[in-house]
Amino acid sequence: VLLAGGSIPSTAASPDDSRMDWWRDARFGMFIHWGLYAVPAGKYDGKEVKGIGEWIMSRANIPRDRYEAYAPQFDPQQYDADTWVRIAKYAGMKYIVITSKHHDGFCLFDSAGQYDVVDAPPYGKDILADLRDACERHGVKFCTYYSIMDWHHPSQKPAKMNNGRPVWNPTQMIDGQKQQYVDYMKGHLKTLVEDYRTHVLWFDGEWPSWWTDQDGQELYQWLLELNPESIVNNRVGAGRKGMSGFTQEGSFAGDFGTPEQEIPATGVDSDWESCMTMNDTWGFKTSDKNWKSSQRLIQNLIDITSKGGNYLLNIGPKADGTFPQASVDRLRAIGQWMSVNGESIHGTQAALFRPDWGRVTRKDGTLYLHVFDWPSNGKLTIPALSNEVRRVSLLASPETTLNLNRDGETMVIDLPSTAPDDIASVITIDTKGEPALSK
Ligand code: H79
């Protein structure tokens, strides 16, 4: 039924695993990268630092004590979790994954240790608890990112020194310290599962050589014993293949593949989620103005959905607690499109074919044709279906019926002369039974 998908990656979640149901239906989530790095926002010692903003401690080789000095400057007085969740919900996002601890080691929740926002004056409030509460009020699933590599924890040291300055990536584990660090992580994760009620554990920073797939398997099993409903990404172990994000052949831990900043060319017969940015950074950087268009973002959502994946679209909030205006503008445009066409995304699956004029999704007996390039001759061609077609119409105006004629191996739909939507117009085909291609 799905598109042919090359090799089948072995992720742990089986197709009939009901714990994955909400996640598979969601299709669209918000990633939030927020932490101390929002304070420097891409600048160190008065100089612009190249690369992604949340990596500034590594990119500028910042010593621990200098980086810690951002904590008392992090005072997001305008942070309002309710506003964030309303914005996400309006855009059609069904879940939010926020950095509970990025590679820099600073926690946005009340951790047992001292390096967290609750223990950092002047702000001193529990950012993640507020976001969890807002998510629960609005019916959005609260989920957390967690970095295994930790540039701040005393169990780890820099890969090497460069002119007396630390090179943080990848960290080295100090001999004899690993068990203590694993216990530290488990303490955090137990808190995130039990007190913060996180639905997805989104690991990252799994690539240092001291973290093995055996460690990942054990952590994965431990997490599912803690809460059998948890969903865990494939970066919990060491099975990820580079930035394409899929799991290698073999038996590796994790429920879904994690392509980063890319969309697979075809559908894949396993669960996956593409995480992507709106500009070129995850954590806020003042200088990064390279915003993708709303059209690009909407078509990415459709493309990913048509291939059976989820789209995790990132926001990097500013140090004052607000989303960058360019991000808000784009989420509003996505929300406008979703308010008319969301039915063609939520709860839909990979489609039967991938045409050159756009993308296709399906739900039960309905096919949703997303037309990116509206044909100038008013005729839209699709491969012939073997089932009886009950009705063809426009999702934006369901009362209009469109004509469909079979022509050998293809079917042709007569379209109105102008596209109802500049970005993607959705045509629905209701069939008797599950749609299938005739050959
Ligand atoms: O949190 C965001 C980034 O900070 C983080 N992941 C997203 C979600 C990120 N980490 N690294 N990168 C982005 C780029 C680094 C990639 C590499 Fe590798 C790490 C190259 C070598 C080690 C990934 C793992 C690719 C190969 C192995």
Residues whose N, C-alpha, C, O or C-beta is under 5 A from the ligand:
A	BS01	H79	E54 W207 G242 M243 W282
